[in-house]
Amino acid sequence: MSGFSLYDATVPSYRQLLGSVTALIGKAEAFCTDRGIAPPEIIGARLAEDMKPFAYQVKSARVHSIGAIEGVRAGRFGPDESTPPDSFAGLREQIAAADAALAAIEPAEIDGFVGRDMAFVFGEHVVPYRAEQFLLSFAQPNFYFHVTTAYAILRGRGLAIGKRDYLGRLRKDRG
């Protein structure tokens, strides 16, 4: 690697963990089948009563990865109020679409975001950002939070998953 870029700091990690989210959805679906649990019981499961359910956490992984990049492209990003999918198939489709969109991005586009003005807009509130600040200090931490919470919900419901399931396929330059 000849240098480190905004693309390197974002897209590969998004794709790595979206892969692990896909695998977690599959494990959750198998868990339901094996245990005779109705899928909505897991899809709607929460880590704590005042937190959003598993489906929302999965949706938010999409929102804070490709959705954040789309926000930079548009110059503004705001909360996604859409209803998350209510099936494992729908969740899987949403993550697959996000991963495909990320795979299609040229690194030069993301690297070209550096220094670009954009804003986080929430109702009447507007928070100005430079694109790289938004991606690295807002979108990326939110992405990790929601992926971690989705994992924790499943672990808390008794799925036999561990750190490797969270990390997904590691990227290596050698060997």
Rosetta constraint file for C-alpha pairs under 8 A:
AtomPair CA 4 CA 8 HARMONIC 6.18 0.50
AtomPair CA 4 CA 9 HARMONIC 7.54 0.50
AtomPair CA 5 CA 9 HARMONIC 6.31 0.50
AtomPair CA 5 CA 111 HARMONIC 6.29 0.50
AtomPair CA 6 CA 10 HARMONIC 6.32 0.50
AtomPair CA 6 CA 110 HARMONIC 6.37 0.50
AtomPair CA 6 CA 111 HARMONIC 5.32 0.50
AtomPair CA 6 CA 114 HARMONIC 7.50 0.50
AtomPair CA 6 CA 132 HARMONIC 7.00 0.50
AtomPair CA 7 CA 11 HARMONIC 5.66 0.50
AtomPair CA 7 CA 12 HARMONIC 7.62 0.50
AtomPair CA 7 CA 107 HARMONIC 5.46 0.50
AtomPair CA 7 CA 108 HARMONIC 7.76 0.50
AtomPair CA 7 CA 110 HARMONIC 5.30 0.50
AtomPair CA 7 CA 111 HARMONIC 5.77 0.50
AtomPair CA 8 CA 12 HARMONIC 6.28 0.50
AtomPair CA 8 CA 107 HARMONIC 7.96 0.50
AtomPair CA 9 CA 13 HARMONIC 7.20 0.50
AtomPair CA 10 CA 14 HARMONIC 6.18 0.50
AtomPair CA 10 CA 135 HARMONIC 7.63 0.50
AtomPair CA 10 CA 136 HARMONIC 7.70 0.50
AtomPair CA 10 CA 140 HARMONIC 7.40 0.50
AtomPair CA 11 CA 15 HARMONIC 6.14 0.50
AtomPair CA 11 CA 65 HARMONIC 7.76 0.50
AtomPair CA 11 CA 102 HARMONIC 6.64 0.50
AtomPair CA 12 CA 16 HARMONIC 6.09 0.50
AtomPair CA 13 CA 17 HARMONIC 6.23 0.50
AtomPair CA 14 CA 18 HARMONIC 6.01 0.50
AtomPair CA 14 CA 65 HARMONIC 6.05 0.50
AtomPair CA 14 CA 143 HARMONIC 7.96 0.50
AtomPair CA 15 CA 19 HARMONIC 6.17 0.50
AtomPair CA 15 CA 99 HARMONIC 5.94 0.50
AtomPair CA 15 CA 102 HARMONIC 7.12 0.50
AtomPair CA 15 CA 103 HARMONIC 7.82 0.50
AtomPair CA 16 CA 20 HARMONIC 6.67 0.50
AtomPair CA 16 CA 167 HARMONIC 7.54 0.50
AtomPair CA 16 CA 168 HARMONIC 6.16 0.50
AtomPair CA 16 CA 169 HARMONIC 6.20 0.50
AtomPair CA 16 CA 170 HARMONIC 7.13 0.50
AtomPair CA 16 CA 171 HARMONIC 7.92 0.50
AtomPair CA 17 CA 21 HARMONIC 6.14 0.50
AtomPair CA 17 CA 147 HARMONIC 7.47 0.50
AtomPair CA 17 CA 166 HARMONIC 7.25 0.50
AtomPair CA 17 CA 167 HARMONIC 6.50 0.50
AtomPair CA 17 CA 168 HARMONIC 6.11 0.50
AtomPair CA 18 CA 22 HARMONIC 6.19 0.50
AtomPair CA 18 CA 61 HARMONIC 7.40 0.50
AtomPair CA 18 CA 95 HARMONIC 6.49 0.50
AtomPair CA 18 CA 99 HARMONIC 6.73 0.50
AtomPair CA 19 CA 23 HARMONIC 6.41 0.50
AtomPair CA 19 CA 99 HARMONIC 7.98 0.50
AtomPair CA 19 CA 168 HARMONIC 6.29 0.50
AtomPair CA 19 CA 169 HARMONIC 7.45 0.50
AtomPair CA 20 CA 24 HARMONIC 6.09 0.50
AtomPair CA 20 CA 165 HARMONIC 6.18 0.50
AtomPair CA 20 CA 166 HARMONIC 5.84 0.50
AtomPair CA 20 CA 167 HARMONIC 6.50 0.50
AtomPair CA 20 CA 168 HARMONIC 4.47 0.50
AtomPair CA 20 CA 169 HARMONIC 7.40 0.50
AtomPair CA 21 CA 25 HARMONIC 6.15 0.50
AtomPair CA 21 CA 58 HARMONIC 7.34 0.50
AtomPair CA 21 CA 95 HARMONIC 7.72 0.50
AtomPair CA 21 CA 147 HARMONIC 7.03 0.50
AtomPair CA 21 CA 166 HARMONIC 7.62 0.50
AtomPair CA 22 CA 26 HARMONIC 6.44 0.50
AtomPair CA 22 CA 92 HARMONIC 6.04 0.50
AtomPair CA 22 CA 95 HARMONIC 6.77 0.50
AtomPair CA 22 CA 96 HARMONIC 7.73 0.50
AtomPair CA 23 CA 27 HARMONIC 6.24 0.50
AtomPair CA 23 CA 165 HARMONIC 7.54 0.50
AtomPair CA 24 CA 28 HARMONIC 6.04 0.50
AtomPair CA 24 CA 151 HARMONIC 7.33 0.50
AtomPair CA 24 CA 165 HARMONIC 7.09 0.50
AtomPair CA 25 CA 29 HARMONIC 6.18 0.50
AtomPair CA 25 CA 88 HARMONIC 6.46 0.50
AtomPair CA 25 CA 91 HARMONIC 7.55 0.50
AtomPair CA 25 CA 92 HARMONIC 6.84 0.50
AtomPair CA 26 CA 30 HARMONIC 6.19 0.50
AtomPair CA 26 CA 88 HARMONIC 7.75 0.50
AtomPair CA 27 CA 31 HARMONIC 5.99 0.50
AtomPair CA 27 CA 159 HARMONIC 7.74 0.50
AtomPair CA 28 CA 32 HARMONIC 6.29 0.50
AtomPair CA 28 CA 42 HARMONIC 7.29 0.50
AtomPair CA 28 CA 154 HARMONIC 7.04 0.50
AtomPair CA 28 CA 159 HARMONIC 7.24 0.50
AtomPair CA 29 CA 33 HARMONIC 6.33 0.50
AtomPair CA 29 CA 39 HARMONIC 6.98 0.50
AtomPair CA 29 CA 88 HARMONIC 6.61 0.50
AtomPair CA 30 CA 34 HARMONIC 5.94 0.50
AtomPair CA 31 CA 35 HARMONIC 5.97 0.50
AtomPair CA 31 CA 37 HARMONIC 7.69 0.50
AtomPair CA 31 CA 159 HARMONIC 6.86 0.50
AtomPair CA 32 CA 36 HARMONIC 5.59 0.50
AtomPair CA 32 CA 37 HARMONIC 4.47 0.50
AtomPair CA 32 CA 38 HARMONIC 6.30 0.50
AtomPair CA 32 CA 39 HARMONIC 6.02 0.50
AtomPair CA 32 CA 42 HARMONIC 7.71 0.50
AtomPair CA 33 CA 37 HARMONIC 6.51 0.50
AtomPair CA 37 CA 41 HARMONIC 6.93 0.50
AtomPair CA 38 CA 42 HARMONIC 7.60 0.50
AtomPair CA 39 CA 43 HARMONIC 6.05 0.50
AtomPair CA 39 CA 87 HARMONIC 7.26 0.50
AtomPair CA 39 CA 88 HARMONIC 7.62 0.50
AtomPair CA 40 CA 44 HARMONIC 5.49 0.50
AtomPair CA 40 CA 45 HARMONIC 7.90 0.50
AtomPair CA 40 CA 86 HARMONIC 7.25 0.50
AtomPair CA 40 CA 87 HARMONIC 7.48 0.50
AtomPair CA 41 CA 45 HARMONIC 5.98 0.50
AtomPair CA 42 CA 54 HARMONIC 7.08 0.50
AtomPair CA 42 CA 154 HARMONIC 7.52 0.50
AtomPair CA 42 CA 157 HARMONIC 7.74 0.50
AtomPair CA 43 CA 53 HARMONIC 6.89 0.50
AtomPair CA 43 CA 54 HARMONIC 5.31 0.50
AtomPair CA 43 CA 55 HARMONIC 5.33 0.50
AtomPair CA 43 CA 86 HARMONIC 6.83 0.50
AtomPair CA 43 CA 87 HARMONIC 7.12 0.50
AtomPair CA 43 CA 88 HARMONIC 7.49 0.50
AtomPair CA 44 CA 53 HARMONIC 4.95 0.50
AtomPair CA 44 CA 54 HARMONIC 5.77 0.50
AtomPair CA 44 CA 55 HARMONIC 6.43 0.50
AtomPair CA 45 CA 53 HARMONIC 5.10 0.50
AtomPair CA 45 CA 54 HARMONIC 5.63 0.50
AtomPair CA 45 CA 153 HARMONIC 6.74 0.50
AtomPair CA 46 CA 51 HARMONIC 6.19 0.50
AtomPair CA 46 CA 52 HARMONIC 6.08 0.50
AtomPair CA 46 CA 53 HARMONIC 4.42 0.50
AtomPair CA 46 CA 54 HARMONIC 6.19 0.50
AtomPair CA 46 CA 153 HARMONIC 6.09 0.50
AtomPair CA 47 CA 51 HARMONIC 6.54 0.50
AtomPair CA 47 CA 52 HARMONIC 7.94 0.50
AtomPair CA 47 CA 53 HARMONIC 7.41 0.50
AtomPair CA 47 CA 149 HARMONIC 7.25 0.50
AtomPair CA 47 CA 152 HARMONIC 6.96 0.50
AtomPair CA 47 CA 153 HARMONIC 5.10 0.50
AtomPair CA 47 CA 156 HARMONIC 7.35 0.50
AtomPair CA 52 CA 56 HARMONIC 5.98 0.50
AtomPair CA 52 CA 57 HARMONIC 6.94 0.50
AtomPair CA 53 CA 57 HARMONIC 6.46 0.50
AtomPair CA 54 CA 58 HARMONIC 6.31 0.50
AtomPair CA 54 CA 149 HARMONIC 7.80 0.50
AtomPair CA 54 CA 150 HARMONIC 5.39 0.50
AtomPair CA 54 CA 153 HARMONIC 6.60 0.50
AtomPair CA 55 CA 59 HARMONIC 6.16 0.50
AtomPair CA 55 CA 84 HARMONIC 5.78 0.50
AtomPair CA 55 CA 85 HARMONIC 6.56 0.50
AtomPair CA 55 CA 86 HARMONIC 6.95 0.50
AtomPair CA 55 CA 91 HARMONIC 7.05 0.50
AtomPair CA 56 CA 60 HARMONIC 5.99 0.50
AtomPair CA 56 CA 83 HARMONIC 7.90 0.50
AtomPair CA 56 CA 84 HARMONIC 5.59 0.50
AtomPair CA 57 CA 61 HARMONIC 6.43 0.50
AtomPair CA 57 CA 146 HARMONIC 4.87 0.50
AtomPair CA 57 CA 147 HARMONIC 6.58 0.50
AtomPair CA 57 CA 149 HARMONIC 6.64 0.50
AtomPair CA 57 CA 150 HARMONIC 5.46 0.50
AtomPair CA 58 CA 62 HARMONIC 6.95 0.50
AtomPair CA 58 CA 91 HARMONIC 6.92 0.50
AtomPair CA 58 CA 95 HARMONIC 7.76 0.50
AtomPair CA 58 CA 146 HARMONIC 6.92 0.50
AtomPair CA 58 CA 147 HARMONIC 6.81 0.50
AtomPair CA 58 CA 150 HARMONIC 6.47 0.50
AtomPair CA 59 CA 63 HARMONIC 6.35 0.50
AtomPair CA 59 CA 84 HARMONIC 5.80 0.50
AtomPair CA 59 CA 85 HARMONIC 7.74 0.50
AtomPair CA 59 CA 91 HARMONIC 7.24 0.50
AtomPair CA 59 CA 94 HARMONIC 7.31 0.50
AtomPair CA 59 CA 95 HARMONIC 7.78 0.50
AtomPair CA 60 CA 64 HARMONIC 5.97 0.50
AtomPair CA 60 CA 143 HARMONIC 6.97 0.50
AtomPair CA 60 CA 146 HARMONIC 6.19 0.50
AtomPair CA 61 CA 65 HARMONIC 6.21 0.50
AtomPair CA 61 CA 95 HARMONIC 7.99 0.50
AtomPair CA 61 CA 143 HARMONIC 5.16 0.50
AtomPair CA 61 CA 144 HARMONIC 7.73 0.50
AtomPair CA 61 CA 146 HARMONIC 5.90 0.50
AtomPair CA 61 CA 147 HARMONIC 6.06 0.50
AtomPair CA 62 CA 66 HARMONIC 5.96 0.50
AtomPair CA 62 CA 67 HARMONIC 6.23 0.50
AtomPair CA 62 CA 94 HARMONIC 7.26 0.50
AtomPair CA 62 CA 95 HARMONIC 6.28 0.50
AtomPair CA 62 CA 98 HARMONIC 5.90 0.50
AtomPair CA 62 CA 143 HARMONIC 7.98 0.50
AtomPair CA 63 CA 67 HARMONIC 4.29 0.50
AtomPair CA 63 CA 68 HARMONIC 6.30 0.50
AtomPair CA 63 CA 80 HARMONIC 7.08 0.50
AtomPair CA 63 CA 143 HARMONIC 7.94 0.50
AtomPair CA 64 CA 68 HARMONIC 5.01 0.50
AtomPair CA 64 CA 139 HARMONIC 5.07 0.50
AtomPair CA 64 CA 140 HARMONIC 6.69 0.50
AtomPair CA 64 CA 142 HARMONIC 6.38 0.50
AtomPair CA 64 CA 143 HARMONIC 5.04 0.50
AtomPair CA 65 CA 69 HARMONIC 6.55 0.50
AtomPair CA 65 CA 98 HARMONIC 7.63 0.50
AtomPair CA 65 CA 139 HARMONIC 7.04 0.50
AtomPair CA 65 CA 140 HARMONIC 7.34 0.50
AtomPair CA 65 CA 143 HARMONIC 6.54 0.50
AtomPair CA 66 CA 70 HARMONIC 6.12 0.50
AtomPair CA 66 CA 98 HARMONIC 5.82 0.50
AtomPair CA 66 CA 99 HARMONIC 7.89 0.50
AtomPair CA 66 CA 101 HARMONIC 6.99 0.50
AtomPair CA 66 CA 102 HARMONIC 6.28 0.50
AtomPair CA 67 CA 71 HARMONIC 6.11 0.50
AtomPair CA 68 CA 72 HARMONIC 6.33 0.50
AtomPair CA 68 CA 77 HARMONIC 6.80 0.50
AtomPair CA 68 CA 135 HARMONIC 6.96 0.50
AtomPair CA 68 CA 139 HARMONIC 6.19 0.50
AtomPair CA 69 CA 73 HARMONIC 6.27 0.50
AtomPair CA 69 CA 135 HARMONIC 7.77 0.50
AtomPair CA 70 CA 74 HARMONIC 6.23 0.50
AtomPair CA 71 CA 75 HARMONIC 5.90 0.50
AtomPair CA 71 CA 76 HARMONIC 5.09 0.50
AtomPair CA 71 CA 77 HARMONIC 4.53 0.50
AtomPair CA 71 CA 78 HARMONIC 7.92 0.50
AtomPair CA 72 CA 76 HARMONIC 6.18 0.50
AtomPair CA 72 CA 77 HARMONIC 7.10 0.50
AtomPair CA 72 CA 113 HARMONIC 7.51 0.50
AtomPair CA 72 CA 118 HARMONIC 6.33 0.50
AtomPair CA 72 CA 131 HARMONIC 6.14 0.50
AtomPair CA 75 CA 117 HARMONIC 6.83 0.50
AtomPair CA 75 CA 118 HARMONIC 4.34 0.50
AtomPair CA 75 CA 119 HARMONIC 6.34 0.50
AtomPair CA 76 CA 118 HARMONIC 5.33 0.50
AtomPair CA 76 CA 119 HARMONIC 4.69 0.50
AtomPair CA 76 CA 120 HARMONIC 5.71 0.50
AtomPair CA 76 CA 121 HARMONIC 6.64 0.50
AtomPair CA 77 CA 118 HARMONIC 7.95 0.50
AtomPair CA 77 CA 119 HARMONIC 6.33 0.50
AtomPair CA 77 CA 120 HARMONIC 4.87 0.50
AtomPair CA 77 CA 121 HARMONIC 6.02 0.50
AtomPair CA 78 CA 120 HARMONIC 5.64 0.50
AtomPair CA 78 CA 121 HARMONIC 4.94 0.50
AtomPair CA 78 CA 122 HARMONIC 5.70 0.50
AtomPair CA 79 CA 121 HARMONIC 7.86 0.50
AtomPair CA 79 CA 122 HARMONIC 6.75 0.50
AtomPair CA 84 CA 91 HARMONIC 7.73 0.50
AtomPair CA 85 CA 90 HARMONIC 5.13 0.50
AtomPair CA 85 CA 91 HARMONIC 5.60 0.50
AtomPair CA 86 CA 90 HARMONIC 6.71 0.50
AtomPair CA 86 CA 91 HARMONIC 7.47 0.50
AtomPair CA 87 CA 91 HARMONIC 6.28 0.50
AtomPair CA 88 CA 92 HARMONIC 6.06 0.50
AtomPair CA 89 CA 93 HARMONIC 6.10 0.50
AtomPair CA 90 CA 94 HARMONIC 6.22 0.50
AtomPair CA 91 CA 95 HARMONIC 6.37 0.50
AtomPair CA 92 CA 96 HARMONIC 6.04 0.50
AtomPair CA 93 CA 97 HARMONIC 6.07 0.50
AtomPair CA 94 CA 98 HARMONIC 6.32 0.50
AtomPair CA 95 CA 99 HARMONIC 6.14 0.50
AtomPair CA 96 CA 100 HARMONIC 6.09 0.50
AtomPair CA 97 CA 101 HARMONIC 6.17 0.50
AtomPair CA 98 CA 102 HARMONIC 6.19 0.50
AtomPair CA 99 CA 103 HARMONIC 6.06 0.50
AtomPair CA 100 CA 104 HARMONIC 6.35 0.50
AtomPair CA 101 CA 105 HARMONIC 6.76 0.50
AtomPair CA 105 CA 109 HARMONIC 7.11 0.50
AtomPair CA 105 CA 110 HARMONIC 7.81 0.50
AtomPair CA 106 CA 110 HARMONIC 7.19 0.50
AtomPair CA 107 CA 111 HARMONIC 6.19 0.50
AtomPair CA 108 CA 112 HARMONIC 5.87 0.50
AtomPair CA 109 CA 113 HARMONIC 6.77 0.50
AtomPair CA 110 CA 114 HARMONIC 7.72 0.50
AtomPair CA 113 CA 131 HARMONIC 5.83 0.50
AtomPair CA 113 CA 132 HARMONIC 6.88 0.50
AtomPair CA 114 CA 130 HARMONIC 7.24 0.50
AtomPair CA 114 CA 131 HARMONIC 5.99 0.50
AtomPair CA 114 CA 132 HARMONIC 5.52 0.50
AtomPair CA 115 CA 130 HARMONIC 5.54 0.50
AtomPair CA 115 CA 131 HARMONIC 6.34 0.50
AtomPair CA 115 CA 132 HARMONIC 7.02 0.50
AtomPair CA 116 CA 130 HARMONIC 5.41 0.50
AtomPair CA 116 CA 131 HARMONIC 5.36 0.50
AtomPair CA 116 CA 132 HARMONIC 7.94 0.50
AtomPair CA 117 CA 128 HARMONIC 7.26 0.50
AtomPair CA 117 CA 129 HARMONIC 5.95 0.50
AtomPair CA 117 CA 130 HARMONIC 4.66 0.50
AtomPair CA 117 CA 131 HARMONIC 6.04 0.50
AtomPair CA 118 CA 128 HARMONIC 6.04 0.50
AtomPair CA 118 CA 129 HARMONIC 5.35 0.50
AtomPair CA 118 CA 130 HARMONIC 5.95 0.50
AtomPair CA 118 CA 131 HARMONIC 6.10 0.50
AtomPair CA 119 CA 126 HARMONIC 6.25 0.50
AtomPair CA 119 CA 127 HARMONIC 5.38 0.50
AtomPair CA 119 CA 128 HARMONIC 4.38 0.50
AtomPair CA 119 CA 129 HARMONIC 5.47 0.50
AtomPair CA 120 CA 126 HARMONIC 5.73 0.50
AtomPair CA 120 CA 127 HARMONIC 5.03 0.50
AtomPair CA 120 CA 128 HARMONIC 6.45 0.50
AtomPair CA 120 CA 129 HARMONIC 7.40 0.50
AtomPair CA 121 CA 125 HARMONIC 5.79 0.50
AtomPair CA 121 CA 126 HARMONIC 4.58 0.50
AtomPair CA 121 CA 127 HARMONIC 6.44 0.50
AtomPair CA 122 CA 126 HARMONIC 6.42 0.50
AtomPair CA 129 CA 133 HARMONIC 6.12 0.50
AtomPair CA 129 CA 134 HARMONIC 5.70 0.50
AtomPair CA 130 CA 134 HARMONIC 6.24 0.50
AtomPair CA 131 CA 135 HARMONIC 6.17 0.50
AtomPair CA 132 CA 136 HARMONIC 5.97 0.50
AtomPair CA 133 CA 137 HARMONIC 5.48 0.50
AtomPair CA 133 CA 138 HARMONIC 7.34 0.50
AtomPair CA 134 CA 138 HARMONIC 5.12 0.50
AtomPair CA 134 CA 139 HARMONIC 6.21 0.50
AtomPair CA 135 CA 139 HARMONIC 4.83 0.50
AtomPair CA 135 CA 140 HARMONIC 5.80 0.50
AtomPair CA 136 CA 140 HARMONIC 5.32 0.50
AtomPair CA 136 CA 141 HARMONIC 7.23 0.50
AtomPair CA 137 CA 141 HARMONIC 6.35 0.50
AtomPair CA 138 CA 142 HARMONIC 6.23 0.50
AtomPair CA 139 CA 143 HARMONIC 6.03 0.50
AtomPair CA 140 CA 144 HARMONIC 6.30 0.50
AtomPair CA 141 CA 145 HARMONIC 6.10 0.50
AtomPair CA 142 CA 146 HARMONIC 6.22 0.50
AtomPair CA 143 CA 147 HARMONIC 6.25 0.50
AtomPair CA 144 CA 148 HARMONIC 5.91 0.50
AtomPair CA 145 CA 149 HARMONIC 6.04 0.50
AtomPair CA 146 CA 150 HARMONIC 6.08 0.50
AtomPair CA 147 CA 151 HARMONIC 6.27 0.50
AtomPair CA 148 CA 152 HARMONIC 6.09 0.50
AtomPair CA 148 CA 166 HARMONIC 7.52 0.50
AtomPair CA 149 CA 153 HARMONIC 6.07 0.50
AtomPair CA 150 CA 154 HARMONIC 6.51 0.50
AtomPair CA 151 CA 155 HARMONIC 6.17 0.50
AtomPair CA 151 CA 166 HARMONIC 6.69 0.50
AtomPair CA 152 CA 156 HARMONIC 5.86 0.50
AtomPair CA 153 CA 157 HARMONIC 6.25 0.50
AtomPair CA 154 CA 158 HARMONIC 6.62 0.50
AtomPair CA 154 CA 159 HARMONIC 5.71 0.50
AtomPair CA 155 CA 159 HARMONIC 5.08 0.50
AtomPair CA 155 CA 160 HARMONIC 6.86 0.50
AtomPair CA 155 CA 161 HARMONIC 6.33 0.50
AtomPair CA 155 CA 162 HARMONIC 8.00 0.50
AtomPair CA 161 CA 165 HARMONIC 5.98 0.50
AtomPair CA 162 CA 166 HARMONIC 6.76 0.50
AtomPair CA 163 CA 167 HARMONIC 6.19 0.50
AtomPair CA 164 CA 168 HARMONIC 6.01 0.50
